[in-house]
Amino acid sequence: MSTGSSTVEAAVRAERTRLLSGLLRDLRELADVAVTTMRAEIPSYDALGPAFHADVRDQVVKHYRAKLGVLLEDRTVTLDDISFTRRAAMRRARAGVPLADYINAFRVGQQVFWEAVVARAGPAFAGREAALSLATPLMRYCDFASTHAANAYMEFQQYAGAEAVRESRDLLETLLAGSAPARGRELAAAQAHGLGPDARTPLLVVIAVLAEPSADPEDARHSACAAITRIAGNGTRTLSVVRQSEIVAIPVLGPGSGPEELCDRLQDVVRNLAGEGIRLAMGVSTVSAGAAQIPQGYLEARAVLDFVPEEGGVAALPRITPFQYLALKADDTARNLVHPRITALLSEDRARGGVLTATIRAFAAADLNLRATAERLQIHPNTAQYRLRRIQERTGRSLRSINDLVELLVAIALHDAQPAIGSPTNTGRKRLAAATDEGRGRSDVPSFHEPR
């Protein structure tokens, strides 16, 4: 590469940085111009009041800041960059703004931004080249953001349409009362959701509540409820209703779809909403064999909410075994029955990283096969053998004795329910995490704790 070419490229990069930095500095003034232009070109925007215009300006500022961040870092826009869009789309749908006008507002905002880039570029060659280098990434941002906004708008519009005639809410109350919809719109709504009186399709009951305070909790609940409505994944709507301070959903398991897959989708919803500032605590019942078991499923989902981490997440009963659930529900008497030698080992091992505890679990999972245990732990069989001897010396229990091994596994499950040294004592809602992942044969506990 010639020295002259390098000099030109350096000049263009410098101009690009100058343009973007200047726009970032004057971002709020630029947003004012955008809102004024939107009101002039989009009658439905101009017709709404000051509160709406302030909300539009806030969204323009967020989009311009996100756009400038992407451009300054020279990367592709992601959903995390525009996580604020979903709730704004819901507000536009609620306000009665037509979808065409909402998307047109994105075009106007893009146009104002581009005109500011061109005006600041000036007549010099480096400035013009810098502006041209921004054209393609700006179009990509606008396409990405407007598509995401349109999808969120349509999602909420479909949800709100069902809520407007109260069929979903009335149907839910009927099902929770243990009754079956008999006729009319309620029966039609039940059949549309796969919950008709004759349906024997397996289903789950899901309860979600806000894990953290929100400036507008009702807005947050409806936004989350709209997202949950779409979890079925087969083009159908899941019955999902805001019921006072909670969201209640009854997803039906379609052909070839198991509870694990649905729980994964629910966890994705919780993770995505957390990125948008809505943190949910969600409880999921066991699989019910039909609508008649919905009241029991509701009680299960409500009870398991106690195991969700304080920061939010999903507690799903289909992901744990009966043994693990019993251990999680145990009281102090059960923990006092654990021999002090076992308790001492587990406490010391936890402080040192949990190597011996992991060995006990791996040995049980490998059906008492030493070589398979070593492979699971990625250690030499001699090392695994040493650990087993160490555990027996410290506890007086042999891992090759079924009774002793069960006692150790129960002790571990009970110990997992206790807070670690130095952590808050009120951690009852965190107890299901380790058991959930152990039940799924996984070691990455964060899958239950998400979002973090």
VEXGU-984081 format. One record per residue (C-alpha): residue in one letter; x negated, y, z negated. Coordinates in Angstrom, 3 decimals, decimal comma. Each point is the difference from the previous one (the first is absolute). Layout:
<nodes>
NODE/a/X/Y/Z
...
</nodes>
This chain:
<nodes>
NODE/m/0,000/0,000/0,000
NODE/s/-1,405/3,375/1,009
NODE/t/-0,675/2,756/-2,461
NODE/g/2,463/2,259/1,830
NODE/s/2,810/-2,559/-0,268
NODE/s/-0,682/-0,521/-3,688
NODE/t/0,125/3,732/-0,577
NODE/v/3,382/0,297/1,755
NODE/e/1,487/-2,912/-1,973
NODE/a/-1,239/1,482/-3,245
NODE/a/1,563/3,340/0,932
NODE/v/3,357/-1,659/0,785
NODE/r/-0,051/-1,909/-3,302
NODE/a/-0,756/3,205/-1,852
NODE/e/2,875/1,774/1,754
NODE/r/2,360/-2,865/-0,793
NODE/t/-0,891/0,205/-3,674
NODE/r/0,442/3,784/0,095
NODE/l/3,446/-0,299/1,584
NODE/l/1,247/-2,618/-2,445
NODE/s/-1,441/1,750/-3,060
NODE/g/1,634/3,258/1,030
NODE/l/3,364/-1,690/0,469
NODE/l/-0,322/-1,663/-3,393
NODE/r/-0,751/3,367/-1,601
NODE/d/3,071/1,617/1,608
NODE/l/2,218/-3,086/-0,303
NODE/r/2,863/1,632/-1,921
NODE/e/0,259/2,952/2,378
NODE/l/0,066/-2,464/2,886
NODE/a/2,803/-1,933/-1,714
NODE/d/2,036/3,217/-0,298
NODE/v/-0,302/0,511/3,760
NODE/a/1,097/-3,593/0,615
NODE/v/3,106/0,296/-2,181
NODE/t/0,963/3,314/1,630
NODE/t/-0,370/-1,590/3,433
NODE/m/2,054/-3,040/-1,027
NODE/r/2,823/2,230/-1,209
NODE/a/-0,097/1,937/3,268
NODE/e/0,034/-3,084/2,227
NODE/i/2,107/-2,482/-2,026
NODE/p/3,441/1,387/-0,986
NODE/s/0,712/-2,778/-2,520
NODE/y/-3,160/0,947/-1,901
NODE/d/0,855/3,691/-0,014
NODE/a/3,549/-0,675/-1,209
NODE/l/-1,146/-1,650/-3,236
NODE/g/-0,892/1,964/-3,122
NODE/p/-3,181/1,234/-1,707
NODE/a/-0,520/-3,242/-1,943
NODE/f/-0,062/-1,967/3,246
NODE/h/-2,408/2,478/1,630
NODE/a/-2,313/-0,228/-3,033
NODE/d/0,042/-3,776/0,268
NODE/v/-0,822/0,192/3,729
NODE/r/-2,902/2,339/-0,724
NODE/d/-1,327/-2,361/-2,666
NODE/q/0,105/-2,872/2,505
NODE/v/-1,748/2,077/2,676
NODE/v/-2,763/0,861/-2,472
NODE/k/-0,428/-3,682/-0,882
NODE/h/-0,097/-1,050/3,647
NODE/y/-2,465/2,711/0,966
NODE/r/-2,235/-0,886/-2,949
NODE/a/0,154/-3,722/0,870
NODE/k/-0,650/0,770/3,666
NODE/l/-3,007/2,168/-0,797
NODE/g/-1,379/-2,619/-2,378
NODE/v/0,188/-2,655/2,715
NODE/l/-1,648/2,306/2,553
NODE/l/-2,772/1,157/-2,328
NODE/e/-0,799/-3,611/-0,895
NODE/d/0,277/-1,007/3,672
NODE/r/2,155/-3,070/-0,645
NODE/t/3,383/-1,468/0,910
NODE/v/3,094/0,988/-1,962
NODE/t/1,464/-2,660/-2,310
NODE/l/3,276/-0,446/-1,881
NODE/d/-1,777/0,984/-3,199
NODE/d/-0,725/3,414/1,538
NODE/i/3,695/0,679/0,602
NODE/s/1,528/-1,888/-2,942
NODE/f/2,085/3,067/-0,840
NODE/t/2,007/-0,304/3,236
NODE/r/2,530/-2,649/-1,088
NODE/r/1,683/2,080/-2,675
NODE/a/0,083/3,056/2,263
NODE/a/1,681/-2,080/2,712
NODE/m/2,589/-1,096/-2,528
NODE/r/0,682/3,610/-0,983
NODE/r/0,433/1,027/3,653
NODE/a/2,487/-2,838/0,529
NODE/r/1,851/0,988/-3,167
NODE/a/0,135/3,638/1,121
NODE/g/1,652/-1,043/3,253
NODE/v/-2,901/1,047/2,232
NODE/p/0,332/-1,908/3,321
NODE/l/-2,859/-2,376/0,700
NODE/a/-0,759/1,821/3,272
NODE/d/-0,418/3,288/-1,900
NODE/y/-2,162/-1,654/-2,642
NODE/i/-2,377/-1,375/2,639
NODE/n/0,117/3,337/1,835
NODE/a/-1,322/1,630/-3,170
NODE/f/-3,086/-2,206/0,289
NODE/r/-0,460/1,258/3,575
NODE/v/0,287/3,619/-1,131
NODE/g/-2,462/-0,521/-2,826
NODE/q/-2,461/-1,614/2,393
NODE/q/0,433/2,825/2,499
NODE/v/-0,669/2,687/-2,619
NODE/f/-3,077/-1,866/-1,200
NODE/w/-1,390/-0,434/3,536
NODE/e/0,570/3,660/0,881
NODE/a/-1,955/0,957/-3,120
NODE/v/-2,858/-2,281/1,092
NODE/v/-0,106/1,579/3,480
NODE/a/0,194/3,545/-1,363
NODE/r/-2,916/-0,613/-2,358
NODE/a/-2,103/-1,809/2,609
NODE/g/-0,780/3,208/1,889
NODE/p/-1,416/0,308/3,539
NODE/a/-3,405/-1,575/-0,676
NODE/f/-0,774/-3,401/1,552
NODE/a/-0,702/-1,706/-3,360
NODE/g/3,250/1,267/-1,473
NODE/r/2,082/-1,193/2,961
NODE/e/-1,678/-3,425/-0,051
NODE/a/0,588/-0,281/-3,725
NODE/a/3,695/0,747/0,492
NODE/l/0,272/-2,586/2,793
NODE/s/-1,619/-2,630/-2,225
NODE/l/2,873/0,476/-2,473
NODE/a/2,811/-0,445/2,538
NODE/t/0,131/-3,808/0,032
NODE/p/-0,260/-0,579/-3,779
NODE/l/2,661/2,672/-0,563
NODE/m/2,396/-1,778/2,359
NODE/r/-0,722/-3,318/-1,709
NODE/y/0,763/1,497/-3,401
NODE/c/3,270/1,502/1,209
NODE/d/1,105/-3,248/1,679
NODE/f/-0,877/-2,073/-3,060
NODE/a/1,622/2,351/-2,523
NODE/s/3,176/0,618/2,014
NODE/t/0,497/-3,739/0,647
NODE/h/-0,379/-0,809/-3,698
NODE/a/2,368/2,846/-0,902
NODE/a/2,608/-1,150/2,528
NODE/n/-0,123/-3,567/-1,334
NODE/a/0,410/1,218/-3,584
NODE/y/2,870/2,279/1,069
NODE/m/1,847/-2,851/1,739
NODE/e/-0,627/-2,356/-2,915
NODE/f/1,588/2,402/-2,456
NODE/q/2,833/0,944/2,357
NODE/q/1,022/-3,654/0,311
NODE/y/-0,214/-0,434/-3,761
NODE/a/1,970/3,187/-0,703
NODE/g/2,664/-1,018/2,480
NODE/a/0,677/-3,154/-2,002
NODE/e/0,059/1,959/-3,263
NODE/a/2,408/2,627/1,356
NODE/v/2,964/-2,405/-0,005
NODE/r/-0,932/-1,586/-3,352
NODE/e/0,211/-3,545/1,387
NODE/s/-3,470/-0,983/-1,160
NODE/r/0,496/1,308/-3,525
NODE/d/3,428/-1,575/-0,379
NODE/l/-1,287/-3,297/1,369
NODE/l/-2,904/-0,043/-2,435
NODE/e/2,251/0,587/-3,007
NODE/t/2,281/-2,822/1,136
NODE/l/-2,937/-2,402/0,351
NODE/l/-1,546/0,991/-3,346
NODE/a/3,362/-0,656/-1,651
NODE/g/-0,164/-3,569/1,280
NODE/s/2,887/0,474/2,416
NODE/a/0,150/-0,621/3,730
NODE/p/1,167/2,652/2,480
NODE/a/3,379/-1,093/1,303
NODE/r/1,122/2,330/2,767
NODE/g/-0,315/3,277/1,806
NODE/r/-3,117/2,105/0,352
NODE/e/-1,664/-1,573/-3,019
NODE/l/0,232/-3,455/1,536
NODE/a/-1,305/1,329/3,313
NODE/a/-2,929/1,652/-1,801
NODE/a/-0,795/-3,256/-1,824
NODE/q/-0,039/-1,963/3,234
NODE/a/-2,174/2,632/1,675
NODE/h/-2,589/-0,474/-2,770
NODE/g/0,207/-3,812/0,072
NODE/l/1,875/-0,042/-3,327
NODE/g/3,409/-1,253/1,074
NODE/p/2,029/-2,267/-2,325
NODE/d/-0,934/-3,118/1,987
NODE/a/-3,686/0,860/0,390
NODE/r/-2,442/-2,370/-1,664
NODE/t/-3,117/1,755/1,186
NODE/p/-2,702/0,294/-2,697
NODE/l/-0,584/3,530/-1,267
NODE/l/-1,881/2,066/-2,563
NODE/v/1,103/2,800/-2,281
NODE/v/-2,337/2,975/-0,217
NODE/i/0,080/2,864/-2,489
NODE/a/-2,241/3,055/0,373
NODE/v/-0,368/3,031/-2,253
NODE/l/-2,278/3,022/0,166
NODE/a/-3,233/-0,829/-1,816
NODE/e/-0,998/3,652/-0,323
NODE/p/1,997/3,238/-0,379
NODE/s/0,918/1,749/3,240
NODE/a/0,851/3,636/0,706
NODE/d/3,163/-1,216/1,737
NODE/p/0,736/-3,517/-1,292
NODE/e/3,260/-0,354/1,938
NODE/d/-1,790/0,911/3,219
NODE/a/-2,752/-2,524/-0,790
NODE/r/2,467/-2,802/-0,770
NODE/h/1,943/0,471/3,233
NODE/s/-3,195/0,157/2,021
NODE/a/-1,210/-3,243/-1,597
NODE/c/3,418/-1,609/0,436
NODE/a/-0,033/0,807/3,720
NODE/a/-3,415/-1,661/0,338
NODE/i/1,136/-3,134/-1,859
NODE/t/3,035/-0,272/2,280
NODE/r/-2,322/-0,957/2,885
NODE/i/-2,001/-2,788/-1,697
NODE/a/1,935/-2,886/1,576
NODE/g/-2,292/0,128/3,027
NODE/n/2,522/-1,604/2,351
NODE/g/1,877/3,084/1,158
NODE/t/2,680/-0,212/-2,717
NODE/r/0,557/2,346/-2,905
NODE/t/-0,551/-1,128/-3,582
NODE/l/2,693/1,015/-2,467
NODE/s/-1,800/2,709/-1,979
NODE/v/1,753/2,484/-2,288
NODE/v/-1,013/2,789/-2,372
NODE/r/1,799/-0,915/-3,218
NODE/q/-0,516/2,768/-2,559
NODE/s/-3,706/-0,076/-0,921
NODE/e/-0,786/-3,227/1,854
NODE/i/-0,026/-1,348/3,515
NODE/v/1,606/-3,420/0,461
NODE/a/-0,623/-2,009/3,164
NODE/i/1,091/-3,490/1,051
NODE/p/-2,197/-1,193/2,867
NODE/v/1,084/-3,205/1,725
NODE/l/-2,650/-2,510/1,031
NODE/g/0,463/-0,627/3,703
NODE/p/-0,889/-3,231/1,847
NODE/g/-3,685/-0,785/-0,344
NODE/s/-0,510/2,777/-2,537
NODE/g/-1,113/-0,888/-3,516
NODE/p/-0,066/2,015/-3,235
NODE/e/-3,783/0,476/0,239
NODE/e/0,319/1,843/3,305
NODE/l/2,790/2,193/-1,339
NODE/c/-1,968/0,787/-3,165
NODE/d/-2,932/1,053/2,185
NODE/r/2,305/2,357/1,913
NODE/l/1,313/1,460/-3,237
NODE/q/-3,540/0,549/-1,205
NODE/d/-0,796/1,781/3,280
NODE/v/3,005/2,270/-0,548
NODE/v/-1,167/0,846/-3,521
NODE/r/-3,539/0,662/1,235
NODE/n/1,165/2,228/2,870
NODE/l/2,375/1,972/-2,212
NODE/a/-2,783/0,535/-2,541
NODE/g/-1,992/1,624/2,789
NODE/e/2,943/2,353/0,476
NODE/g/0,108/0,944/-3,673
NODE/i/2,803/-2,403/-1,001
NODE/r/-1,203/-2,576/-2,531
NODE/l/2,366/-2,890/-0,647
NODE/a/0,149/-2,776/-2,569
NODE/m/1,734/-2,932/1,682
NODE/g/1,311/-3,274/-1,418
NODE/v/0,912/-2,960/2,233
NODE/s/2,206/-2,904/-1,089
NODE/t/-0,385/-3,671/0,756
NODE/v/1,636/-1,298/3,190
NODE/s/3,798/-0,216/-0,311
NODE/a/1,996/-2,561/1,990
NODE/g/2,778/2,430/0,893
NODE/a/1,993/3,060/-1,017
NODE/a/1,471/-1,724/-3,063
NODE/q/-3,430/0,091/-1,692
NODE/i/-0,574/3,725/0,556
NODE/p/0,989/1,017/-3,592
NODE/q/-2,622/-2,394/-1,413
NODE/g/-2,537/1,232/2,546
NODE/y/0,664/3,571/-1,103
NODE/l/-0,755/-0,901/-3,638
NODE/e/-3,233/-1,740/1,062
NODE/a/-1,197/2,938/2,088
NODE/r/0,854/2,415/-2,802
NODE/a/-1,867/-2,055/-2,591
NODE/v/-3,148/-0,440/2,081
NODE/l/-0,384/3,783/0,375
NODE/d/-1,622/-0,126/-3,453
NODE/f/-3,032/-1,642/1,613
NODE/v/-0,684/2,723/2,588
NODE/p/-3,127/2,117/-0,629
NODE/e/0,652/3,509/-1,280
NODE/e/-1,193/1,504/3,293
NODE/g/2,532/-2,028/1,997
NODE/g/-0,053/-3,176/2,074
NODE/v/1,957/-3,182/0,616
NODE/a/0,793/-2,753/-2,518
NODE/a/1,285/-2,925/2,062
NODE/l/1,276/-3,161/-1,700
NODE/p/-0,387/-2,095/3,195
NODE/r/-3,758/0,469/-0,356
NODE/i/-0,428/-1,650/-3,396
NODE/t/0,548/-3,470/-1,438
NODE/p/2,308/-0,891/-2,925
NODE/f/-3,099/-0,683/-2,103
NODE/q/-1,370/3,468/0,644
NODE/y/3,343/1,655/-0,703
NODE/l/0,327/-1,782/-3,341
NODE/a/-3,503/1,104/-0,946
NODE/l/0,835/3,588/0,907
NODE/k/3,138/-0,040/-2,157
NODE/a/-1,791/-1,502/-3,008
NODE/d/0,055/1,829/-3,339
NODE/d/-2,707/0,525/-2,597
NODE/t/0,720/-3,390/-1,589
NODE/a/-1,055/-1,777/3,174
NODE/r/-3,240/1,972/0,083
NODE/n/-0,667/-0,773/-3,666
NODE/l/0,227/-3,723/0,828
NODE/v/-3,116/0,254/2,196
NODE/h/-3,019/-1,357/-1,869
NODE/p/-2,383/2,761/-1,167
NODE/r/-2,948/-1,655/1,797
NODE/i/1,847/0,274/3,318
NODE/t/1,056/3,584/-0,675
NODE/a/-3,584/0,947/-0,875
NODE/l/-1,358/-1,529/3,211
NODE/l/2,587/1,713/2,197
NODE/s/-0,566/3,389/-1,640
NODE/e/-3,753/-0,259/0,353
NODE/d/0,292/-1,284/3,573
NODE/r/2,314/2,856/0,988
NODE/a/-2,566/2,517/-1,255
NODE/r/-2,681/-1,740/2,095
NODE/g/1,988/-0,137/3,236
NODE/g/2,179/-3,099/-0,373
NODE/v/-2,377/-2,596/1,480
NODE/l/1,048/-2,857/-2,273
NODE/t/3,687/0,829/0,326
NODE/a/-0,345/-0,075/3,789
NODE/t/-1,722/-3,387/-0,285
NODE/i/2,881/-1,475/-2,012
NODE/r/2,517/1,231/2,552
NODE/a/-2,060/-1,224/2,936
NODE/f/-0,471/-3,442/-1,596
NODE/a/3,770/-0,340/-0,468
NODE/a/0,696/1,223/3,544
NODE/a/-2,517/-2,544/1,342
NODE/d/1,800/-2,870/-1,762
NODE/l/-2,965/-0,567/-2,359
NODE/n/-2,408/-0,517/2,911
NODE/l/-3,390/1,439/-0,930
NODE/r/-1,310/0,401/3,561
NODE/a/3,205/1,688/1,183
NODE/t/-0,178/2,298/-3,030
NODE/a/-3,541/1,030/0,931
NODE/e/1,087/0,693/3,577
NODE/r/2,878/2,165/-1,212
NODE/l/-2,348/1,995/-2,219
NODE/q/-2,820/-0,047/2,594
NODE/i/-2,489/-1,333/-2,533
NODE/h/-2,145/-3,148/-0,277
NODE/p/1,725/-3,071/-1,521
NODE/n/-2,657/-0,063/-2,745
NODE/t/0,993/3,565/-0,952
NODE/a/3,654/-1,006/-0,113
NODE/q/-0,893/-3,013/-2,163
NODE/y/-1,969/2,244/-2,391
NODE/r/2,990/2,331/-0,365
NODE/l/2,349/-2,888/-0,791
NODE/r/-2,373/-1,218/-2,724
NODE/r/-0,253/3,527/-1,373
NODE/i/3,795/0,299/-0,178
NODE/q/0,297/-3,352/-1,788
NODE/e/-2,723/0,945/-2,505
NODE/r/1,652/3,329/-0,790
NODE/t/3,620/-1,174/-0,187
NODE/g/-0,168/-3,685/-0,882
NODE/r/2,235/-0,690/3,021
NODE/s/-0,903/-2,195/2,946
NODE/l/1,176/1,240/3,377
NODE/r/0,349/-3,601/1,169
NODE/s/2,692/-0,585/-2,608
NODE/i/3,388/1,035/1,407
NODE/n/1,291/1,074/-3,419
NODE/d/-3,112/2,077/-0,704
NODE/l/0,036/1,547/3,473
NODE/v/3,679/0,978/-0,328
NODE/e/-0,741/1,540/-3,408
NODE/l/-2,812/2,060/1,514
NODE/l/2,139/1,124/2,941
NODE/v/2,813/1,052/-2,336
NODE/a/-2,502/1,888/-2,153
NODE/i/-1,343/1,789/3,093
NODE/a/3,508/0,970/1,102
NODE/l/0,790/1,366/-3,445
NODE/h/-3,347/1,778/-0,163
NODE/d/0,638/1,645/3,371
NODE/a/3,096/1,577/-1,503
NODE/q/-2,130/1,880/-2,511
NODE/p/-1,668/3,365/0,755
NODE/a/-3,724/0,002/0,619
NODE/i/-2,289/1,599/-2,559
NODE/g/0,211/3,759/0,235
NODE/s/3,205/0,009/2,052
NODE/p/3,402/1,322/-1,175
NODE/t/1,959/-2,422/-2,149
NODE/n/3,322/0,614/1,740
NODE/t/-0,711/-2,086/3,078
NODE/g/2,922/-2,400/-0,041
NODE/r/0,945/1,073/3,524
NODE/k/-3,379/-1,174/1,318
NODE/r/0,206/-3,624/-1,069
NODE/l/1,360/-1,528/3,183
NODE/a/-2,900/1,095/2,188
NODE/a/-2,502/-2,760/-0,674
NODE/a/2,645/-2,712/-0,102
NODE/t/1,499/1,113/3,297
NODE/d/-3,264/-0,301/1,862
NODE/e/-0,960/-3,217/-1,769
NODE/g/3,342/-1,461/1,110
NODE/r/-0,747/0,964/3,589
NODE/g/-3,447/-1,579/-0,130
NODE/r/-1,695/3,380/0,299
NODE/s/-2,645/1,759/-2,012
NODE/d/0,579/3,581/1,166
NODE/v/2,178/1,342/-2,784
NODE/p/0,518/3,436/1,681
NODE/s/2,588/-1,535/2,336
NODE/f/2,440/0,073/-2,885
NODE/h/-1,120/3,289/-1,498
NODE/e/0,371/2,003/3,211
NODE/p/0,541/2,864/0,491
NODE/r/-2,985/1,250/-1,986
</nodes>
